[in-house]
Amino acid sequence: MKTIPMPDSLSPAARPTLTPPDLRPPGPSARTATSWGVLVAISLCHMINDVMQSMLAAIYPLLQTEFALSYTQIGVMTLAFQVTASLLQPMIGMATDRHPQPRSLPFGMISTLTGVTMLGLADSYGWLLAGAMLIGIGSAVFHPESSRVARTASGGRFGTAQSLFQLGGNGGQAMGPLLAAFVVVPMGRPAVAWFALAAALGAAILWRVGAWAEDRRRAAAAVPDRSLRLPRATVIRAIAVLAVLVFTKNIYTASMSSYFTFFTIDRFGLSTQGAQLMLFLFLAGMAGGVMLGGVIGDRVGPLTVIWVSILGVLPLTLALPHVGLVPTGVLAVLIGLILASAFPAIVVFAQELVPGRTGMIAGLFFGFSFGMGGISAAALGVLADAQGIRTVFLICSALPVLGLLTVLLPRNARP
């Protein structure tokens, strides 16, 4: 009687080699295990990076008093920071798409560290300007490559990974003014230099993250790319539509972030503290929305989230300038929640439209978002001076109607 050998009796050479799922090289369309530790690390570093950014604007009153700066000089500092942070990001993203450089991440944080130290110890306006530019350069290096790392670590949960990554940035933006108020103001401008320690911690974390990403990149290079390729004209049209949606979102967000406190003081006679609380409600809603947008997008698709976010917020924004105090607070939370959910979905959708251009898309949309926010805030300030703060909110309340352009997006950009 012939005996059939059991699997355990096979010779070592005949046994199949099994690769654990979490160690398989992640191809463009393959789902692997989500690397939560890497995602948390990159989100933490995003928070550190954006704390430094937001602190720059928060200490302007200190710098103005100590160095007798004019508003023009402060504006030039903002311009120097925003030009380096916004315009360099797409270029760095395109360069790293061709030649990925995950090990460059700690050097971006070192640039931020140097800039923060210069702000704390500078003895002239020239050094302040150089410090602002170095913080901008650090941000420009950080965002494209770290967004690529987040996508690599996602395990196919692209929306969730993008949301967690952006949540760190939103937290950093909110923390910067608080740290400036409770640390820098009581201790004086040199205390800014102490935040270089946080940047040093971020650089150390990013060194480990960069090494992990480099190993994954080499493994993924051997896997063929089977991503969906759409016609060039379709992709260009879709990217243009997404840019308009981001522009619309940023104008409204700029109106809330910069002028919502003035609006509530003007309309309801609130104190400064009460108006700040109303702004906090909006920012808290945005923090929740940026996380929910990616998580829900992984389940229903980013296009659905974009539709709901951009158009679903329209009735709420239209109602905001006309309701009482309590409904205004409720609407502020809901508007922040729904509006912020769009950005992770937009970034993921754009990255799927242009496979292999993760860095360029991240640099384009993060840089575009940041730059448009600053320009919009300045333009709305001119409008408020000319027509009043209520006019600003009446005009901005109708902006989400441009979300109808979503109909021009391709229905399927996924591989």
C-alpha positions as CSV (number, residue, x, y, z in Angstrom):
1,M,0.0,0.0,0.0
2,K,1.4,3.3,-1.1
3,T,1.8,5.9,1.7
4,I,1.1,9.6,1.0
5,P,3.5,11.7,3.0
6,M,2.0,14.3,5.4
7,P,3.2,18.0,5.1
8,D,5.4,17.6,8.2
9,S,7.3,14.8,6.4
10,L,8.2,16.9,3.4
11,S,11.9,17.7,3.0
12,P,12.9,21.3,3.8
13,A,13.5,22.0,0.1
14,A,10.0,20.8,-0.9
15,R,8.2,22.8,1.8
16,P,6.5,26.0,0.6
17,T,7.9,29.2,1.9
18,L,5.2,31.2,3.7
19,T,5.7,35.0,4.3
20,P,3.7,36.4,7.3
21,P,1.2,38.9,6.0
22,D,2.7,41.8,7.9
23,L,6.1,41.2,6.3
24,R,5.0,41.0,2.7
25,P,6.2,43.9,0.6
26,P,3.3,46.4,0.2
27,G,2.5,46.8,-3.5
28,P,0.5,49.8,-4.7
29,S,-2.7,47.9,-4.6
30,A,-1.9,45.2,-2.0
31,R,-3.5,45.4,1.5
32,T,-1.0,44.7,4.3
33,A,-1.1,45.1,8.0
34,T,-1.5,48.6,9.2
35,S,1.7,49.9,11.0
36,W,-0.1,51.8,13.8
37,G,3.2,52.6,15.6
38,V,4.6,54.3,12.5
39,L,1.3,56.2,12.0
40,V,1.3,57.4,15.6
41,A,4.9,58.4,15.3
42,I,4.5,60.4,12.1
43,S,1.3,62.1,13.6
44,L,3.3,63.1,16.7
45,C,6.0,64.6,14.6
46,H,3.3,66.4,12.5
47,M,2.1,67.9,15.7
48,I,5.6,69.1,16.7
49,N,6.1,70.6,13.3
50,D,2.9,72.5,13.3
51,V,3.4,73.7,16.9
52,M,6.5,75.5,15.7
53,Q,4.6,77.0,12.7
54,S,1.7,78.3,14.8
55,M,3.9,79.6,17.5
56,L,5.7,81.9,15.1
57,A,2.5,83.9,14.5
58,A,1.6,83.7,18.2
59,I,4.8,85.5,19.3
60,Y,4.5,88.4,16.8
61,P,3.3,90.8,19.6
62,L,6.4,90.0,21.6
63,L,8.7,90.5,18.6
64,Q,7.0,93.7,17.7
65,T,7.5,95.1,21.2
66,E,11.1,94.0,21.6
67,F,12.4,94.8,18.1
68,A,10.0,97.8,17.4
69,L,8.8,96.1,14.2
70,S,6.4,97.7,11.8
71,Y,3.4,95.8,10.5
72,T,5.2,95.7,7.2
73,Q,8.1,93.9,8.7
74,I,5.8,91.4,10.4
75,G,4.1,90.9,7.0
76,V,7.5,90.2,5.4
77,M,8.2,87.6,8.1
78,T,4.9,85.9,7.3
79,L,5.7,86.1,3.6
80,A,9.1,84.6,4.1
81,F,7.7,81.7,6.1
82,Q,4.7,81.0,3.8
83,V,6.7,81.2,0.6
84,T,9.2,78.7,1.8
85,A,6.6,76.5,3.4
86,S,4.0,76.6,0.5
87,L,5.9,77.0,-2.7
88,L,8.7,74.5,-1.9
89,Q,6.4,71.7,-1.0
90,P,5.2,70.7,-4.5
91,M,8.7,70.9,-5.9
92,I,10.1,68.8,-3.1
93,G,7.2,66.4,-3.5
94,M,7.9,66.0,-7.3
95,A,11.6,65.5,-6.6
96,T,11.0,62.8,-4.0
97,D,8.5,61.0,-6.2
98,R,11.3,60.4,-8.7
99,H,13.9,59.6,-6.0
100,P,12.1,58.9,-2.6
101,Q,14.1,60.1,0.3
102,P,12.5,58.9,3.6
103,R,15.7,59.5,5.4
104,S,15.4,63.2,4.6
105,L,12.6,63.5,7.2
106,P,14.9,64.2,10.3
107,F,16.8,66.9,8.3
108,G,13.5,68.8,7.8
109,M,12.9,68.7,11.6
110,I,16.5,69.8,12.1
111,S,15.8,72.9,9.9
112,T,12.8,73.6,12.1
113,L,14.9,73.2,15.2
114,T,17.5,75.6,13.9
115,G,14.8,78.2,13.0
116,V,13.1,78.0,16.4
117,T,16.4,78.4,18.2
118,M,17.2,81.5,16.1
119,L,13.8,83.0,16.9
120,G,14.5,82.6,20.6
121,L,18.1,83.9,20.6
122,A,18.1,86.4,17.7
123,D,19.4,89.9,18.3
124,S,18.3,91.5,15.0
125,Y,15.5,91.5,12.5
126,G,17.6,89.7,9.9
127,W,18.0,86.7,12.2
128,L,14.3,86.6,12.9
129,L,13.7,86.5,9.2
130,A,16.2,83.7,8.7
131,G,14.5,81.8,11.6
132,A,11.1,82.1,10.0
133,M,12.4,80.9,6.6
134,L,14.1,77.8,8.2
135,I,10.9,76.8,9.9
136,G,9.2,77.1,6.5
137,I,11.9,75.0,4.9
138,G,11.5,72.3,7.6
139,S,7.7,72.2,6.9
140,A,8.3,72.0,3.2
141,V,10.6,69.0,3.6
142,F,8.4,67.3,6.2
143,H,4.9,67.2,4.6
144,P,5.4,65.5,1.2
145,E,7.7,62.7,2.5
146,S,5.8,62.1,5.8
147,S,2.5,61.9,3.8
148,R,4.1,59.2,1.7
149,V,5.2,57.3,4.8
150,A,1.6,57.6,6.2
151,R,0.3,56.0,3.0
152,T,2.9,53.3,3.1
153,A,2.1,52.4,6.7
154,S,-1.7,52.5,6.1
155,G,-2.0,48.8,5.1
156,G,-4.6,49.9,2.5
157,R,-6.5,52.1,5.0
158,F,-5.5,55.2,3.2
159,G,-8.2,57.5,4.6
160,T,-7.6,56.5,8.2
161,A,-3.9,56.9,7.8
162,Q,-4.3,60.4,6.2
163,S,-6.7,61.4,9.0
164,L,-4.4,60.3,11.8
165,F,-1.5,62.1,10.1
166,Q,-3.6,65.3,9.8
167,L,-5.0,65.1,13.3
168,G,-1.4,65.6,14.6
169,G,-1.1,68.8,12.5
170,N,-4.4,70.2,13.7
171,G,-3.5,69.5,17.3
172,G,-0.2,71.3,16.8
173,Q,-1.8,74.3,15.3
174,A,-4.2,74.5,18.3
175,M,-1.4,74.1,20.8
176,G,1.0,76.7,19.5
177,P,-1.0,79.8,20.7
178,L,-1.6,78.1,24.1
179,L,2.1,77.4,24.6
180,A,3.0,80.9,23.6
181,A,0.4,82.4,26.0
182,F,1.3,80.2,29.0
183,V,5.0,79.6,28.5
184,V,6.6,82.2,26.2
185,V,4.8,85.3,27.5
186,P,5.5,84.7,31.2
187,M,9.1,83.6,30.6
188,G,10.1,85.9,27.8
189,R,11.1,85.3,24.2
190,P,14.2,83.2,25.0
191,A,11.8,80.5,26.2
192,V,11.0,79.9,22.5
193,A,14.4,78.2,22.2
194,W,13.4,75.6,24.7
195,F,10.9,74.2,22.2
196,A,14.0,73.2,20.1
197,L,14.1,70.2,22.5
198,A,10.7,69.0,21.1
199,A,12.1,69.4,17.6
200,A,15.1,67.3,18.6
201,L,12.8,64.6,19.8
202,G,10.9,64.8,16.6
203,A,14.2,64.4,14.6
204,A,15.1,61.3,16.6
205,I,11.7,59.8,15.9
206,L,11.8,60.6,12.2
207,W,15.3,59.0,11.9
208,R,13.7,55.7,13.0
209,V,10.7,56.2,10.8
210,G,12.9,57.0,7.8
211,A,14.8,53.8,8.3
212,W,11.6,51.8,8.4
213,A,10.2,53.6,5.3
214,E,13.4,53.0,3.4
215,D,13.2,49.2,4.0
216,R,9.5,49.2,2.9
217,R,10.3,51.3,-0.2
218,R,13.0,48.8,-1.4
219,A,10.6,45.9,-0.9
220,A,7.7,47.7,-2.7
221,A,10.0,48.5,-5.7
222,A,10.0,44.8,-6.7
223,V,6.2,44.7,-6.9
224,P,4.5,45.6,-10.2
225,D,2.3,48.7,-10.2
226,R,-1.3,47.7,-11.2
227,S,-2.9,51.0,-10.2
228,L,-5.7,52.3,-12.4
229,R,-4.6,54.8,-15.0
230,L,-7.1,57.3,-16.2
231,P,-6.8,59.5,-19.3
232,R,-4.6,62.5,-18.8
233,A,-7.4,65.0,-19.5
234,T,-9.6,63.4,-16.9
235,V,-6.9,63.5,-14.3
236,I,-6.1,67.2,-15.0
237,R,-9.8,68.1,-14.8
238,A,-10.2,66.2,-11.5
239,I,-7.1,67.8,-9.9
240,A,-8.4,71.2,-10.9
241,V,-11.8,70.5,-9.4
242,L,-10.2,69.2,-6.1
243,A,-8.1,72.4,-6.0
244,V,-11.2,74.5,-6.2
245,L,-12.8,72.5,-3.5
246,V,-9.8,73.0,-1.2
247,F,-9.8,76.7,-2.1
248,T,-13.4,77.0,-1.1
249,K,-12.8,75.1,2.1
250,N,-9.8,77.3,3.0
251,I,-11.6,80.6,2.4
252,Y,-14.4,79.6,4.8
253,T,-11.9,78.1,7.3
254,A,-9.9,81.4,7.2
255,S,-13.0,83.4,7.8
256,M,-13.8,81.3,10.9
257,S,-10.3,81.1,12.3
258,S,-9.4,84.8,11.8
259,Y,-12.7,86.6,12.3
260,F,-15.3,84.4,14.0
261,T,-14.4,85.9,17.4
262,F,-15.0,89.4,16.0
263,F,-18.3,88.3,14.5
264,T,-19.6,86.9,17.7
265,I,-18.5,90.0,19.7
266,D,-20.1,92.2,17.1
267,R,-23.4,90.2,16.8
268,F,-23.9,89.0,20.4
269,G,-21.7,91.4,22.5
270,L,-19.6,88.6,23.9
271,S,-16.5,89.2,25.9
272,T,-13.1,88.2,24.4
273,Q,-13.1,85.0,26.5
274,G,-16.6,84.1,25.3
275,A,-15.7,84.7,21.7
276,Q,-12.6,82.5,22.1
277,L,-14.8,79.8,23.5
278,M,-17.0,80.0,20.4
279,L,-13.9,79.7,18.2
280,F,-12.8,76.7,20.2
281,L,-16.1,75.0,19.4
282,F,-15.4,75.3,15.7
283,L,-11.8,74.1,16.1
284,A,-12.9,71.1,18.2
285,G,-15.4,70.2,15.5
286,M,-12.6,70.4,12.9
287,A,-10.4,68.1,14.9
288,G,-13.1,65.5,15.1
289,G,-14.0,65.9,11.4
290,V,-10.5,65.4,10.1
291,M,-10.4,62.0,11.9
292,L,-13.9,60.9,10.9
293,G,-13.4,61.9,7.2
294,G,-10.7,59.4,6.6
295,V,-12.1,56.5,8.6
296,I,-15.5,56.8,6.9
297,G,-13.9,57.3,3.5
298,D,-12.2,53.9,3.9
299,R,-15.7,52.4,4.2
300,V,-17.8,54.3,1.7
301,G,-15.1,55.8,-0.6
302,P,-13.5,59.2,-0.6
303,L,-15.8,60.6,-3.3
304,T,-18.9,60.0,-1.1
305,V,-17.2,61.8,1.8
306,I,-16.4,64.8,-0.5
307,W,-20.0,65.0,-1.7
308,V,-21.4,64.9,1.9
309,S,-18.8,67.3,3.3
310,I,-18.8,70.0,0.7
311,L,-22.5,70.1,0.0
312,G,-23.8,68.8,3.3
313,V,-22.3,71.8,5.1
314,L,-24.1,74.4,2.8
315,P,-27.4,74.6,4.8
316,L,-25.5,75.1,8.0
317,T,-23.2,77.8,6.7
318,L,-26.2,79.7,5.2
319,A,-28.0,79.6,8.5
320,L,-25.0,80.6,10.7
321,P,-25.2,84.4,10.2
322,H,-28.9,84.5,11.0
323,V,-29.4,82.4,14.2
324,G,-29.1,83.1,17.9
325,L,-26.1,82.6,20.2
326,V,-26.7,78.9,21.2
327,P,-27.6,77.8,17.7
328,T,-24.4,79.6,16.5
329,G,-22.3,77.4,18.9
330,V,-24.0,74.2,17.7
331,L,-23.6,75.2,14.1
332,A,-19.9,76.0,14.7
333,V,-19.3,72.5,15.9
334,L,-21.2,70.8,13.1
335,I,-19.7,73.0,10.4
336,G,-16.2,72.3,11.6
337,L,-16.9,68.6,11.8
338,I,-18.4,68.3,8.3
339,L,-16.1,70.7,6.6
340,A,-12.9,69.2,7.9
341,S,-13.8,65.7,6.9
342,A,-13.3,66.7,3.3
343,F,-9.6,67.3,3.3
344,P,-8.3,63.7,4.1
345,A,-10.8,62.4,1.4
346,I,-9.6,65.0,-1.1
347,V,-5.9,64.1,-0.6
348,V,-6.6,60.3,-0.8
349,F,-8.7,60.8,-3.9
350,A,-6.0,62.9,-5.6
351,Q,-3.3,60.4,-4.7
352,E,-5.3,57.6,-6.3
353,L,-5.8,59.7,-9.4
354,V,-2.1,60.0,-9.9
355,P,-0.4,56.8,-8.8
356,G,3.2,57.1,-7.8
357,R,2.9,60.8,-7.2
358,T,2.1,60.7,-3.5
359,G,4.7,63.4,-2.6
360,M,3.7,65.8,-5.4
361,I,0.0,65.5,-4.4
362,A,0.8,66.0,-0.7
363,G,3.1,68.9,-1.4
364,L,0.6,70.5,-3.8
365,F,-2.5,70.2,-1.5
366,F,-0.8,70.9,1.8
367,G,1.2,73.8,0.4
368,F,-1.8,75.1,-1.6
369,S,-4.0,74.7,1.5
370,F,-1.5,76.6,3.7
371,G,-0.8,79.4,1.2
372,M,-4.5,80.0,0.3
373,G,-5.4,80.2,4.0
374,G,-3.0,83.1,4.5
375,I,-4.0,84.9,1.3
376,S,-7.7,84.4,2.1
377,A,-7.3,85.8,5.6
378,A,-5.7,88.9,4.3
379,A,-8.3,89.5,1.6
380,L,-11.2,88.9,4.0
381,G,-9.6,91.4,6.4
382,V,-9.7,94.1,3.6
383,L,-13.4,93.2,2.9
384,A,-14.2,93.4,6.6
385,D,-12.7,96.9,6.8
386,A,-14.6,98.0,3.8
387,Q,-18.0,96.3,4.3
388,G,-18.1,95.1,7.9
389,I,-17.6,91.7,9.5
390,R,-21.2,90.5,9.0
391,T,-20.8,91.0,5.2
392,V,-17.8,88.7,5.3
393,F,-19.8,85.9,6.8
394,L,-22.8,86.4,4.5
395,I,-20.6,86.1,1.5
396,C,-18.6,83.1,2.8
397,S,-21.8,81.3,3.9
398,A,-22.6,80.7,0.2
399,L,-19.1,79.4,-0.8
400,P,-19.9,75.7,-0.3
401,V,-22.2,75.8,-3.3
402,L,-19.1,75.5,-5.4
403,G,-19.1,71.9,-4.1
404,L,-21.4,71.1,-7.1
405,L,-18.2,70.9,-9.1
406,T,-17.8,67.5,-7.5
407,V,-20.0,66.1,-10.2
408,L,-17.1,66.5,-12.6
409,L,-14.9,64.1,-10.6
410,P,-14.5,60.6,-12.0
411,R,-16.7,58.1,-10.2
412,N,-13.8,55.6,-9.7
413,A,-10.2,56.5,-9.2
414,R,-9.3,53.4,-7.2
415,P,-7.2,50.5,-8.5
